[in-house]
Amino acid sequence: MLELTTLSGESHFLANQLGLSRKQAVNGNRSLSFLLPKTDVNAHAFNLVEEECFITDQSTGHRYRIKQLEQRVAGQTPVKSVTAMHEFFDLIDVYKYNTLSNGVKTISVVMDFIFADTGWTYNIVEAFDNLEFENFGDDNCIALFNKAIQRYGCEFDLHSDKHVTIRRLVGIDPDLQFRYNHNVKTFKHTIDTSNLSTYIRGEGKLDDKGVPVVTAEYTSPNAAVFGVRHAKPYSNETIIHQPTLLAALKRQLIDAPEVSIELEFSVLKDAGYLSEKPGLGDRIPTIYEPLGIDLDLRVMEIEDYPGTNKAPRVTLSTLRKSYGSAITDFTKGLFDEFFDSDTGKLKYDVLDEATRRATEALNNSLTELEYPPGMGIVARDPNDPLRFVAFRSAGLGVTTDGGITFPNAITADGINTNLLTAGQINTNRIRIFGGSTTDYSMIEGSYFESRGRYTRTWRGETKTHDIRLKFENGYLRARNDNEDRSAYFTDFGISTQVDGVNASGTLEFFSKVNSPIGRGVTLTSEGVTTIEANGGAVYIQPSTTLNVSKPIYQPSVITTTTNGYFGVDSEFRVTSKGYADSNTPGSPLIWRDVRANSYFGDQVIVNQGTNLYLGVENSGSSTEGEVRVTNKAGHNGGAIGYRPIRASEYRNGSSVLTKQNIEPMADEGLFVINKLELMRYVLNEDVDAGNYSNWQIGVLSELSPEVATQDGKAINVYKLLSYAVKGLQELSDLTEAQAEELADLRLLVEGGATQ
């Protein structure tokens, strides 16, 4: 499984990749490649696969960075070809500006210098000799690492946790032996003895007089087999000790044939290789009978194919190239293909074929002149007498069949040729025409015209078009003779024209419309402008503002950020699609509704009507809707903080028209009023804000069911007021009865007093 990590840190698993291949080499390149077709499953991740993104191989944990990306179309399916390098080679972008102090250094000191502040760690498995270094640094980390492992003659393993293990040789010694073409049949092998040498001498740093302070020479034991063959002398300005120089000479000398054998890993297993997977650097003794020598071939390169049954491919070789030397050898080989370093000139082999053959014909005297009677001059090919050039008064002709035909000729009637090779043709006075009257190409002076027909199906309609492409007067014109219209391509942009009618539209570059400096692009249409994205989104991303002077018709507007802003100087108005300006007589605005979750504003003002309505749901149950005035937190998960309402008058709707089942109230008002308990309390919201002194007085709904709302969570003030009115009526009746009793008592008292 592969995981993609974009430069922004977004991660996605990749699906449906094809041809996954992993390559690795001893002290060399490590890469991963695959094809990724766009499918319904990976459509989102497909668009995110770009250069410099990371690819993580989940089976090994190793990460690779995409360095090569090619996109093409297979049929109608977009496909990306991806090649990614191991993240270790990102160290090529880390530069060490300072240098180590000169002198003898341990390998640990050198590696500490290379890997410091890179995020990579290392460990060294075996002991290495201390070597002298001079001016080591001032280069990128990969270059310095390659220099170090070459100097110490070591190899390395890469781990998925950004760790490097350094040892003398990676790999193992499996218990088997090759005999070339006996127990192993290879499908590709290379034997190269061109660099074979058995003797080398060298020198180290030069003193002030130009004399080397140390010299050494080395003769390989293979000189007994191949004789003494001298290698190019070796020099190194950083070496001042003889043992170091001798070790460098041994590493420099190629004293055995360079052998490379490529085969599938299944072949190795058939020959007795016991491991389930090939091991990079594994050493396999090999008897190479054609040269009568024993070689220690190693697994230097491995290419495997995860997720398939295809056997890994391994390369056994005596060569060991570093990443840097492999690139250098490739570049030098490419350069040597066309440049002769001895003469300092381009090699003859890389000249253009026609130029090369013409040069050969003249310099090597491949032609000879003859003067046969009555035949003018004949230049005959000495290697093929049927090939000659005839110079006569009628003209010049070239034949390859002994003069039977002259397919290439110059006569008074014109020039006939089946092949013309030239650097430049001046057509100021030449008209070149080819084809028929309806299908042709024609060049005349600075004018070029190409005409032809094609058939296309567009939006379900199939038509055949007669098209002429014209290059003239510094612009390109595409003319459709069926539709009597043209498209013009100039340095100003693209425009269209229908005969006798205005242009359909223009795309103007360097436009000064809304751009005084002339750096804009303007798209103009004489009719409807349509932008469609059948397979994706349309993005308009201005750096400052998006200015639209006319109405916008679209099904929805969705922002890519948290908030959406509509900036106006006066009012934001929601009207019908038949937008009209209220300042224009006879065109009143037709208002439309706005639906949202929350409204934040300073005022709500009635627009055209007299009253303001707040509509809530009436379910007929205990959870019927209410108009609630709270703090800005709203419902706040049930922790509601209510706010007061201030107005000149509060009116409770109580019309007989809004009620049913009307009957006199039989309850005793004073009984209910006397049951209510007045409480003193502080609101939770005040406590949360640290205000403990804002005491309130009132009844609690849970303790006062007679005047509580149906859900028991609030007080019905109108009901409470009605009970208070009923109580007052009862008190009034009681007061009147008591007054009558007092009057009767007063009469009795006053009458008794009279008697």
C-alpha positions in Angstrom: 0.0 0.0 0.0 1.3 3.4 -0.9 0.5 6.6 1.0 0.7 10.1 -0.5 1.7 13.1 1.6 1.3 16.5 0.0 3.6 19.5 0.7 0.8 20.9 2.9 0.8 17.7 5.0 -2.4 16.2 3.7 -2.2 12.4 3.5 -4.2 9.9 1.3 -3.7 6.3 0.4 -3.2 5.6 -3.3 -5.4 2.9 -5.0 -5.3 1.3 -8.4 -1.7 2.0 -9.2 -0.1 -0.2 -11.9 3.4 -1.5 -12.6 4.8 -0.7 -9.1 8.6 -1.2 -9.2 11.2 -0.6 -6.5 14.9 -0.3 -7.4 17.9 -0.2 -5.1 21.6 -0.5 -5.6 24.7 -0.9 -3.3 25.9 2.6 -2.4 23.6 3.9 -5.2 20.3 5.1 -6.2 17.0 3.9 -4.6 13.8 4.7 -6.3 10.1 3.8 -6.7 8.0 4.1 -9.8 4.5 3.3 -10.9 1.6 4.3 -13.2 -1.5 5.9 -11.6 -4.7 5.9 -13.8 -7.5 8.2 -12.6 -10.4 6.1 -11.4 -13.5 6.8 -9.4 -11.8 5.4 -6.3 -8.6 7.5 -6.5 -10.0 10.6 -8.2 -9.3 13.0 -5.3 -5.8 11.6 -4.5 -5.0 11.6 -8.2 -5.2 15.3 -8.5 -2.9 15.8 -5.5 0.0 13.7 -6.9 2.5 16.4 -7.8 6.3 16.9 -7.9 8.0 17.0 -4.6 5.2 15.2 -2.7 6.2 12.2 -0.6 5.2 8.5 -1.3 5.5 6.2 1.7 5.8 2.4 1.0 3.7 1.1 3.9 5.3 -2.4 3.5 8.8 -1.1 4.4 8.1 2.3 5.9 10.5 4.0 3.5 9.6 7.4 2.1 10.3 8.6 -1.4 10.0 12.1 -2.9 8.4 12.5 -6.4 11.1 13.8 -8.7 9.7 12.9 -12.2 6.0 13.2 -13.1 4.6 12.7 -16.6 0.9 13.0 -17.3 -0.7 11.6 -20.4 -4.0 10.2 -21.6 -4.6 6.4 -22.3 -7.8 6.3 -24.3 -9.9 8.7 -22.3 -8.3 8.0 -19.0 -5.7 10.4 -17.5 -2.6 8.6 -16.3 0.3 9.8 -14.3 3.8 8.2 -14.5 5.6 8.7 -11.2 9.2 8.2 -10.3 10.2 9.0 -6.7 13.7 9.0 -5.2 14.4 7.9 -1.6 14.1 10.8 0.9 17.8 10.2 1.8 18.8 12.0 -1.4 17.0 15.1 -0.2 20.3 15.7 1.6 21.6 16.9 -1.8 19.7 20.2 -0.9 21.5 20.5 2.4 24.8 22.5 2.0 27.7 22.5 4.4 29.3 25.9 4.0 32.0 25.3 6.6 34.9 22.7 6.4 36.5 20.3 8.8 39.9 21.1 10.2 42.7 19.5 8.3 44.3 16.4 9.6 43.7 12.7 10.4 40.0 12.0 11.1 38.0 9.0 12.4 35.0 8.0 10.4 32.8 9.0 13.3 34.1 12.6 13.2 33.5 12.8 9.4 30.0 11.4 9.7 29.1 13.7 12.6 30.1 16.6 10.4 28.0 15.4 7.4 24.8 14.5 9.3 24.7 17.3 11.9 21.4 19.2 11.8 20.0 17.1 9.0 17.5 15.0 10.9 19.4 11.8 10.0 21.3 9.6 12.4 23.9 6.8 11.8 25.8 4.0 13.4 29.1 2.3 12.4 29.2 -1.4 12.7 32.9 -2.1 12.1 36.3 -0.4 12.7 37.8 1.7 10.0 41.3 3.2 9.7 41.7 6.8 10.5 42.4 8.9 7.3 43.6 12.4 6.7 41.3 15.0 5.3 42.0 18.5 3.9 39.5 21.2 3.0 36.6 18.7 3.5 33.3 20.5 3.3 31.8 23.4 1.3 29.5 21.0 -0.6 26.1 19.4 -0.3 25.7 16.4 2.1 25.3 13.8 -0.6 28.5 14.8 -2.3 30.4 14.8 1.0 28.8 11.4 2.0 29.9 9.9 -1.3 33.5 11.2 -0.8 33.6 9.8 2.7 32.4 6.3 1.9 34.8 6.1 -1.1 37.7 7.2 1.0 36.9 4.8 3.8 35.8 2.0 1.4 32.6 1.4 3.2 28.9 0.7 2.3 25.6 1.7 3.9 22.1 0.6 4.6 19.1 3.0 4.8 16.4 2.5 7.4 12.8 3.8 7.4 13.4 5.9 10.6 15.9 8.2 8.8 18.9 6.1 10.1 22.0 5.0 8.2 24.1 1.9 9.1 27.7 2.0 7.8 29.7 -1.2 7.4 32.5 -2.5 5.3 30.3 -4.6 3.1 26.5 -5.0 3.2 24.9 -8.4 2.5 25.8 -12.0 3.5 27.7 -15.0 2.1 25.1 -17.5 1.0 26.1 -21.2 0.8 26.2 -21.7 -3.0 28.6 -21.3 -5.9 28.0 -20.3 -9.5 29.5 -21.9 -12.5 28.8 -19.7 -15.4 26.5 -21.4 -18.0 26.4 -24.6 -15.9 24.1 -24.2 -12.9 22.9 -20.7 -13.9 21.4 -19.6 -17.3 21.4 -15.9 -17.5 19.3 -13.8 -19.9 21.7 -10.9 -20.0 25.4 -10.6 -19.1 28.2 -8.1 -19.9 31.9 -8.7 -19.7 34.2 -5.7 -20.0 38.0 -5.8 -19.8 38.6 -2.4 -21.3 39.5 -0.9 -17.9 41.5 -4.0 -16.7 44.8 -3.0 -15.1 47.1 -4.9 -12.7 49.7 -2.2 -11.8 49.2 1.3 -10.5 51.4 4.0 -9.0 50.4 7.2 -7.2 51.4 10.2 -5.3 49.9 12.3 -2.5 50.2 16.0 -1.6 52.9 18.1 -3.2 55.3 20.2 -1.1 56.2 23.8 -1.8 58.7 22.7 -4.5 56.1 20.5 -6.3 57.6 17.3 -4.9 55.1 14.7 -3.6 55.5 14.1 0.1 54.4 10.5 -0.3 54.4 8.0 -3.2 53.3 4.4 -3.5 52.8 1.6 -6.1 50.8 -1.6 -6.1 50.8 -4.7 -8.3 47.7 -7.0 -8.2 48.0 -10.8 -7.8 46.0 -11.0 -11.0 49.1 -9.8 -12.9 50.0 -13.6 -12.9 46.9 -14.2 -15.0 46.6 -11.1 -17.2 50.2 -9.8 -17.2 51.3 -6.4 -16.0 48.9 -3.8 -17.3 49.5 -0.2 -16.2 46.7 2.0 -15.0 46.7 5.8 -15.2 48.7 7.2 -12.3 46.7 8.3 -9.3 47.2 11.5 -7.4 45.4 13.0 -4.4 46.3 16.4 -2.8 44.7 15.4 0.5 46.9 12.3 1.3 50.1 12.7 3.2 50.6 9.2 4.6 51.8 6.1 2.6 49.3 3.6 4.1 46.4 5.8 3.1 47.8 6.2 -0.4 48.4 2.5 -0.8 44.8 1.8 0.3 43.5 4.3 -2.2 45.5 2.7 -5.0 44.0 -0.7 -4.3 40.5 0.7 -4.4 41.3 2.6 -7.6 42.7 -0.4 -9.5 40.3 -2.5 -11.5 42.3 -5.8 -11.6 39.5 -8.2 -12.7 37.1 -8.1 -15.6 34.0 -6.0 -15.0 31.3 -8.6 -15.1 27.6 -7.9 -14.9 24.9 -10.6 -14.9 21.2 -9.8 -14.9 18.7 -12.6 -14.0 15.4 -13.2 -12.2 15.6 -14.1 -8.5 13.8 -17.4 -9.2 17.0 -18.5 -11.0 19.1 -17.8 -7.9 16.7 -19.9 -5.8 16.9 -22.8 -8.3 20.6 -22.7 -8.0 20.5 -23.1 -4.2 19.9 -19.6 -2.8 18.1 -20.3 0.5 16.7 -16.8 1.4 13.2 -15.9 0.4 14.2 -12.5 -0.8 17.4 -11.3 -2.6 19.8 -9.5 -0.3 21.5 -6.3 -1.5 25.3 -6.9 -1.4 25.1 -10.7 -1.0 28.4 -12.2 -2.2 28.3 -15.3 -4.5 31.6 -17.0 -5.6 31.5 -17.5 -9.4 33.7 -19.6 -11.6 34.0 -17.9 -15.0 35.5 -20.5 -17.2 35.9 -18.5 -20.4 38.7 -16.5 -18.7 39.7 -19.2 -16.3 39.2 -17.1 -13.2 37.2 -17.1 -10.0 35.1 -14.0 -9.3 33.2 -12.8 -6.2 30.0 -11.5 -7.8 27.7 -9.5 -5.6 24.0 -8.6 -5.7 24.6 -5.0 -6.7 21.1 -4.0 -7.9 17.6 -5.3 -7.1 14.3 -4.4 -8.8 11.2 -6.0 -7.3 7.5 -5.6 -8.0 5.3 -5.5 -4.8 1.8 -6.8 -5.1 2.6 -9.2 -8.0 3.9 -12.7 -8.4 6.6 -11.4 -10.7 10.0 -12.5 -9.4 12.5 -9.8 -8.4 15.2 -9.0 -10.9 18.8 -8.9 -9.6 22.1 -7.8 -11.1 25.2 -9.6 -10.1 28.4 -7.6 -10.7 32.0 -7.0 -9.7 31.3 -3.2 -10.0 30.4 -0.9 -7.2 29.4 2.6 -8.1 28.3 5.3 -5.8 25.3 7.4 -6.5 27.6 10.3 -7.5 29.9 8.2 -9.7 27.0 6.6 -11.5 25.7 10.0 -12.4 29.1 11.2 -13.4 29.8 8.2 -15.6 26.4 8.6 -17.3 27.0 12.3 -18.0 30.6 11.6 -19.3 29.4 8.8 -21.5 26.8 11.0 -23.0 29.3 13.8 -23.5 31.8 11.4 -25.1 29.2 10.3 -27.6 29.5 13.6 -29.5 32.7 15.4 -28.4 36.3 14.4 -29.2 38.4 15.6 -26.2 41.6 15.1 -28.3 40.7 17.5 -31.1 38.2 19.6 -29.2 35.6 19.2 -31.9 32.3 17.5 -32.4 32.6 13.9 -33.5 31.8 13.2 -37.2 29.4 10.4 -36.2 26.9 12.9 -34.6 26.5 15.0 -37.8 23.2 15.1 -39.6 22.8 12.1 -41.8 22.4 14.2 -45.0 25.3 16.5 -44.1 27.5 13.5 -43.2 26.9 11.7 -46.5 27.5 14.9 -48.5 30.8 15.4 -46.6 31.8 11.8 -47.4 30.9 12.1 -51.0 33.1 15.2 -51.5 36.1 14.5 -49.1 36.5 10.8 -50.1 36.0 11.3 -53.8 33.1 8.9 -54.0 32.2 10.4 -57.4 34.3 10.6 -60.6 33.6 12.7 -63.6 33.2 11.2 -67.1 32.8 12.9 -70.5 31.1 10.4 -72.8 30.5 11.5 -76.4 27.2 13.3 -76.8 26.2 12.8 -73.1 27.6 15.9 -71.4 29.2 15.3 -68.1 28.6 12.2 -65.9 29.5 12.0 -62.2 29.4 8.2 -61.5 29.5 6.4 -58.2 32.7 4.2 -58.4 31.0 1.6 -56.1 27.8 1.4 -58.0 27.9 2.3 -61.8 24.1 2.5 -62.0 24.2 5.6 -59.7 25.3 8.8 -61.4 24.5 12.4 -62.0 24.2 13.7 -65.6 24.9 17.3 -66.6 23.5 18.1 -70.0 22.1 21.1 -71.9 18.6 19.9 -71.1 19.3 20.0 -67.5 20.7 18.0 -64.5 19.4 14.6 -63.5 20.2 12.0 -60.8 19.6 8.3 -61.5 20.0 5.1 -59.5 19.0 2.7 -62.3 21.7 3.5 -65.0 19.7 6.3 -66.6 16.4 4.5 -67.2 14.7 7.1 -64.9 15.7 10.4 -63.4 13.4 10.9 -60.4 15.4 13.9 -59.2 16.1 16.4 -62.0 16.4 20.1 -62.8 15.1 21.1 -66.3 13.7 24.2 -68.0 10.3 22.9 -67.0 11.1 23.0 -63.4 12.5 20.9 -60.5 11.4 17.4 -59.8 12.6 15.7 -56.6 11.4 13.0 -54.2 13.6 14.4 -51.3 14.7 17.9 -50.6 17.2 18.7 -47.7 17.9 22.4 -47.1 18.7 24.8 -44.4 16.5 27.6 -45.8 14.2 28.2 -48.7 13.4 31.7 -49.7 9.8 31.8 -51.1 9.5 35.5 -51.8 9.0 34.7 -55.5 7.9 31.1 -55.2 4.4 29.7 -54.9 4.2 26.2 -53.3 1.0 24.3 -53.7 0.0 20.7 -52.9 -3.3 18.9 -52.8 -6.7 19.4 -54.5 -8.9 22.4 -54.9 -10.7 21.6 -51.6 -7.9 19.9 -49.6 -4.5 21.6 -49.9 -1.6 23.6 -48.4 -0.2 26.6 -50.2 2.7 29.0 -49.4 3.2 32.2 -51.4 5.6 34.9 -50.0 4.6 35.6 -46.4 1.2 34.0 -46.9 0.4 30.4 -45.9 -3.0 28.7 -46.2 -4.1 25.1 -45.4 -7.5 23.9 -46.3 -9.4 20.7 -45.4 -12.5 19.2 -44.0 -13.3 17.4 -40.8 -16.4 16.0 -39.1 -17.2 16.4 -35.4 -20.0 15.7 -33.0 -20.6 18.5 -30.5 -23.4 18.4 -28.0 -25.2 15.7 -29.9 -25.0 17.4 -33.3 -22.7 16.1 -36.0 -21.5 18.4 -38.7 -18.8 18.5 -41.5 -16.8 21.7 -41.7 -14.8 23.2 -44.5 -11.9 25.0 -42.7 -9.1 27.2 -44.0 -6.1 28.1 -41.8 -4.4 31.3 -42.9 -1.2 32.9 -41.8 -1.1 36.5 -43.1 -0.2 40.0 -42.0 1.1 38.8 -38.6 -1.9 36.9 -37.4 -3.5 33.4 -37.8 -7.1 33.2 -39.1 -9.2 30.0 -38.9 -12.0 30.4 -41.4 -15.1 28.2 -41.5 -16.6 28.5 -44.9 -19.7 26.5 -44.0 -20.7 28.9 -41.2 -19.2 32.1 -42.8 -17.2 32.9 -39.6 -13.6 33.2 -38.6 -11.4 33.2 -35.5 -8.4 35.5 -35.4 -5.2 34.8 -33.3 -2.9 37.8 -32.8 -0.5 39.1 -30.2 -3.5 41.1 -28.7 -5.5 37.9 -28.2 -8.3 35.9 -29.8 -11.4 37.3 -31.5 -14.2 35.9 -33.6 -16.2 37.4 -36.5 -19.3 36.3 -38.4 -19.6 37.8 -42.0 -21.5 41.0 -41.8 -22.2 40.7 -38.0 -20.3 41.8 -34.9 -17.9 39.4 -33.3 -19.1 36.6 -31.1 -16.5 37.4 -28.5 -12.9 38.3 -27.8 -10.2 37.3 -25.4 -7.9 40.3 -25.1 -4.4 40.1 -23.7 -2.6 43.1 -22.2 -6.0 44.6 -21.8 -6.5 48.1 -20.2 -10.1 47.5 -19.3 -10.2 47.9 -15.6 -6.4 47.7 -15.7 -4.7 51.1 -16.5 -1.2 49.5 -16.8 -2.4 47.2 -19.5 -1.6 43.9 -17.7 -5.1 42.5 -17.7 -7.0 39.9 -19.6 -10.6 40.7 -20.8 -13.1 38.1 -22.0 -15.9 39.8 -24.0 -19.0 38.1 -25.4 -21.7 39.7 -27.7 -24.2 37.1 -26.4 -24.3 34.7 -23.4 -21.0 33.7 -21.8 -21.0 30.2 -20.4 -18.3 28.5 -18.3 -18.9 24.8 -17.8 -16.9 22.2 -15.8 -18.4 18.8 -16.6 -15.8 17.0 -14.5 -14.9 19.3 -11.7 -15.2 22.8 -10.1 -14.7 26.3 -11.5 -12.4 28.6 -9.4 -12.4 32.4 -9.5 -9.7 33.7 -7.1 -9.1 37.4 -7.3 -6.3 38.8 -5.2 -8.4 41.8 -4.0 -12.1 41.9 -4.9 -14.6 40.3 -7.3 -16.6 43.1 -9.0 -19.9 42.1 -10.7 -22.1 44.9 -12.2 -25.1 42.9 -13.1 -27.3 40.3 -11.4 -25.8 36.8 -10.8 -28.0 33.8 -11.4 -26.9 30.6 -9.7 -28.3 27.8 -7.5 -26.1 28.4 -4.5 -23.1 30.2 -3.1 -20.7 28.3 -0.9 -17.6 29.9 0.7 -14.3 28.1 1.1 -13.7 29.9 4.5 -15.7 30.1 7.7 -17.6 33.3 7.0 -19.3 34.7 3.8 -19.3 38.5 3.3 -21.7 40.7 1.2 -20.4 44.3 1.3 -22.8 47.1 0.4 -22.9 50.8 0.9 -26.6 50.9 1.9 -28.9 47.8 2.1 -28.6 44.1 1.3 -31.9 43.2 -0.5 -33.4 39.9 -1.4 -35.9 40.2 -4.3 -37.4 38.1 -7.0 -35.3 37.1 -10.0 -37.0 39.9 -12.0 -34.8 42.4 -10.2 -36.0 46.0 -10.5 -34.9 49.3 -9.2 -37.4 50.9 -6.8 -36.2 54.3 -7.9 -37.6 53.6 -11.4 -41.3 54.3 -11.7 -43.5 51.3 -12.6 -40.9 48.7 -11.4 -41.5 48.0 -7.7 -39.3 45.5 -5.9 -40.8 42.0 -5.1 -39.3 40.9 -1.8 -38.4 37.3 -1.2 -37.8 35.3 2.0 -34.5 34.7 3.8 -34.1 31.4 5.7 -31.1 30.9 8.1 -30.2 29.4 11.5 -29.1 32.6 13.3 -29.4 36.3 12.7 -26.9 38.8 14.0 -27.7 42.5 13.7 -28.6 45.7 15.5 -32.2 46.2 14.2 -35.1 44.4 12.8 -37.5 46.9 11.1 -40.8 46.3 9.4 -40.3 46.7 5.6 -43.7 47.2 3.9 -46.3 46.0 6.4 -47.5 47.5 9.7 -46.7 44.6 12.1 -43.6 42.5 12.7 -44.2 38.8 13.0 -41.9 36.2 14.7 -43.2 32.8 13.7 -42.5 29.7 15.8 -43.8 26.1 15.7 -47.0 25.2 17.6 -47.1 21.4 17.9 -49.9 21.3 20.4 -47.7 19.5 22.9 -45.6 20.5 25.9 -42.7 21.3 23.6 -44.6 23.9 21.6 -42.4 26.7 20.1 -41.6 29.9 21.9 -40.0 33.3 21.1 -37.0 33.4 23.4 -34.7 36.4 24.0 -31.2 35.1 25.2 -27.7 36.3 25.3 -25.5 35.9 22.2 -24.8 32.2 23.2 -28.3 31.3 22.2 -29.4 27.8 23.3 -25.8 27.1 24.5 -26.4 23.3 25.0 -29.3 24.1 27.4 -27.3 26.6 29.5 -29.5 29.4 28.4 -29.0 33.0 29.6 -32.2 35.0 29.1 -32.4 38.7 28.5 -35.2 41.2 29.2 -37.4 43.0 26.7 -38.0 46.7 26.8 -40.9 48.4 25.0 -43.5 51.1 25.5 -46.2 48.5 26.0 -46.6 44.7 26.2 -49.8 43.3 24.7 -50.9 39.7 25.3 -53.1 38.4 22.5 -56.5 37.5 24.1 -59.2 37.9 21.5 -62.2 35.6 21.6 -61.4 34.9 17.9 -58.3 33.0 18.9 -59.9 30.8 21.6 -62.2 27.8 22.0 -64.0 26.0 24.9 -64.5 29.3 26.7 -66.0 29.0 30.2 -65.9 30.8 33.6 -62.9 30.1 35.8 -64.0 28.1 38.9 -60.6 28.0 40.7 -60.1 30.2 43.8 -57.6 32.9 42.9 -56.5 33.6 46.5 -56.0 29.9 47.2 -53.5 29.7 44.3 -51.8 33.0 45.1 -51.4 32.0 48.8 -49.7 28.7 47.7 -47.0 30.5 45.7 -43.6 30.8 47.4 -41.6 33.9 46.6 -37.9 33.1 46.4 -34.7 35.2 46.4 -31.9 34.0 44.0 -28.9 34.9 41.8 -28.9 33.8 38.1 -26.3 31.2 37.0 -25.1 33.6 34.2 -24.3 36.3 36.8 -22.4 33.8 38.9 -20.4 32.6 35.9 -19.6 36.3 35.2 -18.5 36.8 38.8 -21.5 38.9 39.8 -22.9 37.6 43.1 -24.9 40.7 44.2 -27.5 40.9 41.5 -30.3 39.4 43.6 -33.6 38.5 41.9 -37.1 37.9 43.5 -39.8 35.6 42.0 -41.5 32.2 41.9 -39.8 29.1 40.6 -41.7 27.2 37.8 -40.9 23.8 39.2 -42.4 24.8 42.6 -45.4 26.6 41.1 -47.2 24.3 38.7 -50.4 26.3 38.9 -48.8 29.3 37.0 -46.0 27.4 35.2 -45.9 26.7 31.4 -46.9 23.4 30.1 -43.3 22.0 30.1 -42.8 23.3 33.7 -39.7 25.3 32.8 -41.1 28.8 32.9 -43.8 31.0 34.5 -46.8 31.9 32.4 -47.0 35.6 33.4 -50.5 36.0 31.9 -51.8 33.1 34.0 -50.2 34.4 37.1 -51.7 37.9 36.4 -55.1 36.2 35.8 -54.9 34.4 39.2 -54.0 37.7 40.8 -57.0 39.4 39.2 -59.2 36.5 40.4 -57.8 36.9 43.9 -58.5 40.7 43.8 -62.1 40.0 42.7 -62.5 37.6 45.6 -61.0 40.1 48.0 -63.3 42.7 46.5 -66.3 40.5 47.1 -65.2 39.8 50.6 -64.6 43.5 51.3 -68.1 44.4 50.1 -69.7 41.6 52.2 -67.7 42.9 55.2 -68.8 46.4 54.5 -72.5 45.4 54.4 -72.0 43.6 57.7 -70.3 46.6 59.3 -73.2 48.8 58.0 -75.8 46.5 59.6 -73.8 46.4 62.9 -73.5 50.2 62.8 -77.3 50.5 62.4 -77.9 48.1 65.3 -75.4 49.9 67.5 -76.7 53.3 66.6 -80.4 52.2 67.0 -79.7 50.7 70.5 -78.0 53.8 71.5 -81.1 55.8 70.5 -83.4 53.8 72.6 
